[in-house]
Amino acid sequence: HKRQRLDAMGGHASTRAAAEVCDESCLTDEERQLSPLFCEVLMMLWKHQRSLGGLKHFASSRPSLRHKVKKEDFCTNYTDFEYVYMTVLGFAKLHALVEEITKLNNGENFTRNPGVQLLERACGMTMHGDREGSNALLRSAPGAMLEAYQAAKASGKILEFFRKAFDRKADPCLEDISLQRLPADAAVKDVAGEHLRVFCNECTWQWAKKIGTSYEKAKELRFGSDEALAEDFAQSYNAETFSQALRARGVVRRGTASCRWEVQLEDGTWGPYEEDASASIESAHQLGQPELELRLGPRGWQYTIDLQNQVQRNDKTKKSRPIRRTEVATSPVSPEGVAGGARLTEDELAEAIRYFVGLCTLPSKATLSPAPPPSRPSGSSATPSA
């Protein structure tokens, strides 16, 4: 996929230039201590220095990682060469320090997270250490960049790789498309609102590509005064598509909110069924069915759930175990308080959608034009941010 994307970039850097032997004299002694794979990328950057804007911020020196740089500064005060060079340098140092950084990442925010603090000091980058998958992202990012570089090199499009793979303005930032951590006791509307905020920005990103504009420009146009554009955006961003997206992502719980089914284990204790299996059993129970068949466990063995006699029977071994239906306390948010792990019932989702439609935050149909979404939920607030 990376190769296909690079092939579609258009334009060609000199294949001959990519094949030239790189001269390490352009690197500092400190840079030569980095992985040779990253050294090659840095040396190739120096070959394309002028094409990428040369030196501006570092007019009397060379690009270096002195501190974390904010997005606004990167977009206005640095040339493409300086920006890409600092990014590659940051990835190279992350590659060397990733185990130490991930070990120190305690899942807290910056002020209490030594892993994030080390990442900023050494690599000039930051991250949300409290987000699920942050350590996996740190481990995979340097390798992904090197893989993309090698694909560009093989295609003879290194200059285009530097210009477009490191575009500072094209794509939404992680903040826009990542679910934020919510308290464990967050209200249903806050949970749904956080998912709606992310869904809105995902739709914006896709719509920007459709109409041939930047993501930032699309954010201005999606709820603007041009009704035709607003209605076009509403074709993908509306109550129906939002509801479908949440179901596809497993956010909506099947079955009733307060019941689950359990089976008695060998030691006499009770263990819950998988959520989908429990929902299927509950559905059959609600419909008054005497029994149903399910495939359970890692081997997918077939079982008969006898609801009249309250037993689970293995169709192959004929072994039976007692089952029971229990009442459980439910919360829209997972115990960890992570919005991505939240589960809403159908009724809760329907109520939340009615709420956002009533606020004109979400169009009920594709032909309606919504007003701009309010700010991200905070405390008792329950509306999604743009």
N, C-alpha and C positions, 0 to 999 in steps of 0.2 A: 504493500500500500504506500509506503514511503517513497519507493522508487516511482510508482505511478504518479504520485503527487508532484514529485520533482520533475518528472517528464512533462507534466502539464503546466509547468511554470512559464514556459516560453522564454525565448532569449537563450543565448549560449555564451558561456565563458570559454576562453581558449582551452581546448583540450591539451594543447602543447604546454601551456603554462602550468596546468595541473600536474603534468608529468615531469616537470623540471625538478631537479634535485634541490631540496630546500637547504638553505644555509643557516646554521645555528648561530651565526654571529649576530643575528638580529635579536636574539634572546638574551635576557639577563642571566646571571649565574643562578639566581633563585628560580627562574623559569625553567632552566635546563634540568633542575632537579625534579620537575613534574614528570608524570607519565609521558613516554615518548609519543603516545597517540595524541595527546593534547598538544604537545610541542609541535607536531606537524600541522595541526590546525592553526596555531598561533603564527607559525612561520608562513603559512599560506595567506593568512590575513595581512601580513606585512607586504606581500607581493601585490595585494589589491588595495593597499592603503589609500592611494589617490582616488581610485574609483569609488571608494566608500566614504569620501569626504575628508580624509586625512585627519590631522590633529587640530583641535579647536580648544577644548577645555584643558587639554594637556599640551598646550602650545610649546612650552619650554621644557617639557619632560616626556614621559611616555605613560600610556594607560596603566593604572595600578589600582588596587583595591585598598582604599583608605578608610571607607566607611560605607554603610548602606546608603544607596542613592534612591530617592523617591521617584515615582513614575513621572511626575511633572518635570523634574529636572532631566531625566533621561530623554524625554520627548523634545525638549527645547534647547538644552545646553550642551549636548554631546552629539558628535557626528556618528554616522552609522559605524564607522571603523572603531571609534572609541567604545560605543555601546556593545558591539559584538565582541570586541577584544576583552572587555571587562567581564562579559557574560561567560565567555569560554574560560577565562582565567578562574572565575568563580566555580564553574563546573569541575575544572581540574583540581582545585583545592578541596571541593566537596568529595571528589573521587578518593582523595587521599585520607580524608577525615571522617568519612560517612559513618564508620562503625562507632567512633567516639561520639559523634553528634547524636546518632540515634540512641546510643546507650544513655546519654544525658537527657534526652527528651522525656520529660516526666508528664507530658500531657497538659501542662499548665500554660497560662499566657506568658508573654515575653518576660515580664518583670520577675516571674518566679520560675522560669524555664532555662536552666543552664545550657541545654542543647540548642535552643533558638539563639541564645546570646552568643554561643561559640560560632554558630552558622553566620551570624551577622559580622562578627569580628574577623573571621578568617576568610569567608567567601563573599562578603558584601551582599548577601541575600537574606531574606527572612521567610518565615513560614508560619502557619497557624498550627502549632504543635498539638493543639487540643482537638484537631480534626482527625477522624478515622482515616487510616491509610497514609498519614503523613510520612511515617518512616519508610514505607514501601515506595513512596514517590521519591524520597531522597535517594534511595538505593538505585532506582531505575533511571533517574533523569540523566546522569552523566553518560551512561551507556547508550541511551536513546539518542543523545546528541551526536555521539561518535558514529553510531550506525547510520544516521541521516547524512552525516558528512561523507562517509564512505560511499553511500549511494550517489550523492551529488558528484563526487570525484569520478566515479565510474561512468557517470552520464556526461561528464565534461561540463557541468553547470555549477561549479563552485561559487562563482561570483553571484549567481542568482540565489544560491543557497544562503550566502551571507546576507543578501538583501531581503529575502522573503521569509526564510525560516526564523529570522530574528526580528520580524516586524514588530515594532513597539506599539502599533496603533490598531492592528487589524482585528484581533480577537478579544473577547471579553476577558477581564481579569478573573482570577480564581474566586475572588470575593463575590462576583456576580453570579456564578454558577455553582457555588458550593453551599450546601445546607449548613446553617449555623447551629451551634449547640444551644439547646433550650433547657430550662429547668425541668426536673422530673415531674413537677406538678403543673406544667404549662397547660393552658386552656386549649381545647380542641381548635378554636379559631386561630390561635397563635401557631399551632402545628401546621394546620392547613395553609395559613398565610405564608409561612416560611417556604413551604413547597410551591406555593403560587408565585412567590418572588423569583425563585430559581427557574420555574417553568416559563415565566414571562421573559426572562433574559435569554433562556435557551431558544425560545421562539424568535426573539429579536435577532439573535446571531444567525439563525437559519434564514430569516426574512432578509437580513442585510445581504447575504450571498445571492438570494433570489433577485433582488432589485438592483444589485450591482453597486452597493455603497459600503461604507465602513460601518463597523458595529456602533461606534460612537454616534455617527450621523443617524443611523437607524433608530437609536434610542431617542433622538430628538423628533424624528418623524412619526414614530408609531402611534403617538397620541396627540399629534399636532392638529393644526387647523385644516389641513388638507383631508377632507372626508374620504376621498377615494383611497388615499394611502392608509388611513386608519381602518377603513373597511377591509382593505386587502390584508392588513396585519391580523385583523380579527378572524380571517379565514383559518388561521392556525392557532390563534390565541382566543379561546372562548370556553365556556363552561363545559361543553361536551368534550373537547380535546383535552382539557385539564383533567376531567374525570377519567378519561381513557388512559392518560399518562400515569396517573396515580395507581390505577388498577394494574397496569402493565409492570409497574415498578414494585409491586407487592406492598404498597402502602395501605391498601384497603383490606381489612380483615374480612374473611368469609365467616358466615355463621353468626350466632348471637354474640353479644359483647360479654356476657357474664357467665357463660357455661363452657366447660371443656370436658373431654372424655379421657379416662385413664384406664390402664390395664394393670392387673396385679402381677408383680414380678416374682422371681424364684424365692427371694428372701421374705416375701410377704408384704413388702412395701408397694406403693402405687406410683407408677410412672405415667406421665402424660403422653398421649399420642402426638405425632407431628401435627402441626397446625392445620394443614390441608386435610389430613386424615380425620382429625377431630371435627373439622367443619363438615366433612361428608357424613360422618356418623350423626352429628347433630341435625343436619338437613333431613336425613332419613327418619330420625326420631320425630322431628316436627311434622313430617308427612305421614306418620303412623305406619311406616314400613316395618315388617317383622324382622327383616335382615337385609344385609347388603354384603357385597364382596369387595375386598380391598387388597392391594398388593403393598406389603409393608417390609421395612427393613432393607439393609444394603443389598440383599439378594433378590428382593422383589417377590418374596414368597406370597402365595395367595391365601388369604384368610377370609372366613365367613364371620361377620359380626352379627351375632344372634341377639337382637334387641329385646325379644320376648323373654329369653332366659338370662340376659345380661352376661353373655360369655363371648369370648373370641376363640375361634376354632381354626387350627391349622389344617387346611384341606388335604395336605399330604400326610402329615403324621397323625392327624386326628386329635392332637393334644389341645385341650381347652384351658383357658384362663378366665377368671372373672373380670368383668369390666364395670365401670361406674361412671355416672355423670355428676360433675361437681360444680358448685358455684365458685367463681373466682373474682377477685377484685381486678378491675381493668383500669388502665391509664392510657391516654393517647400517645404517651412518650415512653420509650424504653427506659429501664432502670438507670442506664448510663446517662440519660438526658441528652441523647444525640438525636437530632431531628431526623436523620437518615434512617434510624431504627424505629421510628414511630409507626404505629398502625392505627388506622381509623376504621370504624365500622361504616357500613353503607349509610346508615342514618346520620352519623356524625358528618360524613363527607357531604351528604345532601344538604344538611343544615348549614355547613360552612359555605358551600357554593351559593346557596340562597342569600347568605349574609353578604358575600362579596359582590354578587350581582346587584343587590340592593344598594350597595355603596357606589355602584358604577365603576368598580375596580375591575370587574370581569364581565365581558359581554355574554349574555345568555345564549346568543346565537351568533353565527358567523357574519350576519348582516348588520349587527349592531356595532357602534363605535364606542369604546370605553373611555373613561377619563383616566388620567395618569394614576398609577398605583401610588398610594401613600407610602410613608416610610416603613422600614422593616419592623416587625413586632418587637416591642421592648416592654417588659413588665406586663401591663394589662392590655397593651396595644395588640391588634391582631390583623394588621394590614401589611401586604407585601411591598417591598421597596423596589424601585426601578434599579 
